Amino acid sequence: NIVTHDNKRATTRVAPTKTVGDVVGAFQSIVTVEYIRGVKNHCWKSFNGKLWQRNYYEHIIRDEKSYHRISEYIINNPKNWKEDGFFND
């Protein structure tokens, strides 16, 4: 709320809200542009597949048990990648 100097009126402004998807999309866009720039200008290796998966897994952490389970998944996921059906080297 913004109150004027005479305290007779107040104006409320609602800030635009961003979803997690909006933030992820913006991040992906920025990273993709920088990657393309790196390939063109800095001899980075080009990637012929898709840079980003179509969807992502979103979960709200509501308690400590959930936090630890998700943390373990994040830590251990790269270790399990070679066993994944989508992995090809």
C-alpha positions as YAML, in Angstrom:
chain: A
units: angstrom
residues:
- id: 1
  name: ASN
  ca: [0.00, 0.00, 0.00]
- id: 2
  name: ILE
  ca: [1.07, 3.53, -0.71]
- id: 3
  name: VAL
  ca: [-0.40, 6.23, 1.51]
- id: 4
  name: THR
  ca: [-0.34, 9.84, 0.32]
- id: 5
  name: HIS
  ca: [0.98, 12.68, 2.43]
- id: 6
  name: ASP
  ca: [-2.50, 13.67, 3.59]
- id: 7
  name: ASN
  ca: [-3.37, 10.08, 4.62]
- id: 8
  name: LYS
  ca: [-6.79, 10.36, 2.95]
- id: 9
  name: ARG
  ca: [-6.21, 7.90, 0.12]
- id: 10
  name: ALA
  ca: [-4.32, 4.71, -0.29]
- id: 11
  name: THR
  ca: [-3.36, 3.00, -3.51]
- id: 12
  name: THR
  ca: [-2.65, -0.69, -3.73]
- id: 13
  name: ARG
  ca: [-0.47, -2.11, -6.45]
- id: 14
  name: VAL
  ca: [-0.35, -5.84, -7.00]
- id: 15
  name: ALA
  ca: [3.00, -7.00, -8.27]
- id: 16
  name: PRO
  ca: [2.81, -9.46, -11.16]
- id: 17
  name: THR
  ca: [3.41, -12.98, -9.92]
- id: 18
  name: LYS
  ca: [5.65, -15.46, -11.65]
- id: 19
  name: THR
  ca: [5.13, -19.20, -11.59]
- id: 20
  name: VAL
  ca: [7.92, -21.72, -11.20]
- id: 21
  name: GLY
  ca: [7.36, -22.54, -14.87]
- id: 22
  name: ASP
  ca: [7.88, -18.87, -15.80]
- id: 23
  name: VAL
  ca: [11.17, -18.78, -13.90]
- id: 24
  name: VAL
  ca: [12.37, -22.10, -15.36]
- id: 25
  name: GLY
  ca: [11.42, -20.98, -18.87]
- id: 26
  name: ALA
  ca: [13.31, -17.70, -18.48]
- id: 27
  name: PHE
  ca: [16.35, -19.54, -17.13]
- id: 28
  name: GLN
  ca: [16.29, -22.01, -20.02]
- id: 29
  name: SER
  ca: [16.03, -19.19, -22.53]
- id: 30
  name: ILE
  ca: [18.98, -17.29, -21.06]
- id: 31
  name: VAL
  ca: [21.15, -20.41, -20.84]
- id: 32
  name: THR
  ca: [20.26, -21.48, -24.39]
- id: 33
  name: VAL
  ca: [21.21, -18.07, -25.82]
- id: 34
  name: GLU
  ca: [24.53, -18.14, -23.93]
- id: 35
  name: TYR
  ca: [25.19, -21.72, -25.09]
- id: 36
  name: ILE
  ca: [24.60, -20.80, -28.74]
- id: 37
  name: ARG
  ca: [26.86, -17.78, -28.30]
- id: 38
  name: GLY
  ca: [29.54, -20.04, -26.79]
- id: 39
  name: VAL
  ca: [29.30, -22.51, -29.68]
- id: 40
  name: LYS
  ca: [29.64, -19.71, -32.24]
- id: 41
  name: ASN
  ca: [32.28, -17.59, -30.52]
- id: 42
  name: HIS
  ca: [34.25, -19.84, -28.19]
- id: 43
  name: CYS
  ca: [34.41, -23.19, -30.01]
- id: 44
  name: TRP
  ca: [32.18, -24.94, -27.49]
- id: 45
  name: LYS
  ca: [31.12, -28.40, -28.60]
- id: 46
  name: SER
  ca: [27.70, -28.29, -30.25]
- id: 47
  name: PHE
  ca: [24.94, -30.53, -28.99]
- id: 48
  name: ASN
  ca: [22.71, -32.06, -31.66]
- id: 49
  name: GLY
  ca: [19.92, -33.20, -29.36]
- id: 50
  name: LYS
  ca: [17.53, -31.17, -27.28]
- id: 51
  name: LEU
  ca: [19.10, -29.04, -24.59]
- id: 52
  name: TRP
  ca: [16.12, -29.27, -22.25]
- id: 53
  name: GLN
  ca: [13.66, -31.99, -21.39]
- id: 54
  name: ARG
  ca: [10.05, -31.15, -22.16]
- id: 55
  name: ASN
  ca: [8.76, -31.18, -18.58]
- id: 56
  name: TYR
  ca: [10.34, -31.12, -15.17]
- id: 57
  name: TYR
  ca: [9.40, -32.54, -11.81]
- id: 58
  name: GLU
  ca: [8.14, -30.00, -9.33]
- id: 59
  name: HIS
  ca: [7.52, -30.80, -5.68]
- id: 60
  name: ILE
  ca: [6.81, -28.57, -2.72]
- id: 61
  name: ILE
  ca: [8.90, -29.52, 0.30]
- id: 62
  name: ARG
  ca: [6.51, -29.54, 3.24]
- id: 63
  name: ASP
  ca: [8.50, -31.17, 6.01]
- id: 64
  name: GLU
  ca: [11.98, -32.34, 6.99]
- id: 65
  name: LYS
  ca: [11.39, -35.94, 5.87]
- id: 66
  name: SER
  ca: [10.43, -34.73, 2.39]
- id: 67
  name: TYR
  ca: [13.44, -32.40, 2.34]
- id: 68
  name: HIS
  ca: [15.86, -35.27, 3.11]
- id: 69
  name: ARG
  ca: [14.25, -37.63, 0.57]
- id: 70
  name: ILE
  ca: [14.44, -35.04, -2.21]
- id: 71
  name: SER
  ca: [17.98, -34.00, -1.24]
- id: 72
  name: GLU
  ca: [19.13, -37.62, -1.46]
- id: 73
  name: TYR
  ca: [17.51, -37.95, -4.87]
- id: 74
  name: ILE
  ca: [19.28, -34.82, -6.14]
- id: 75
  name: ILE
  ca: [22.65, -35.96, -4.75]
- id: 76
  name: ASN
  ca: [22.37, -39.55, -6.01]
- id: 77
  name: ASN
  ca: [20.65, -38.97, -9.36]
- id: 78
  name: PRO
  ca: [23.87, -38.31, -11.36]
- id: 79
  name: LYS
  ca: [25.38, -41.52, -9.95]
- id: 80
  name: ASN
  ca: [22.45, -43.52, -11.34]
- id: 81
  name: TRP
  ca: [22.41, -41.94, -14.80]
- id: 82
  name: LYS
  ca: [24.35, -44.73, -16.55]
- id: 83
  name: GLU
  ca: [21.71, -47.24, -15.43]
- id: 84
  name: ASP
  ca: [18.89, -45.09, -16.86]
- id: 85
  name: GLY
  ca: [17.15, -46.34, -19.99]
- id: 86
  name: PHE
  ca: [17.66, -42.98, -21.71]
- id: 87
  name: PHE
  ca: [21.42, -42.95, -21.19]
- id: 88
  name: ASN
  ca: [23.62, -43.40, -24.24]
- id: 89
  name: ASP
  ca: [27.30, -42.65, -24.28]
...
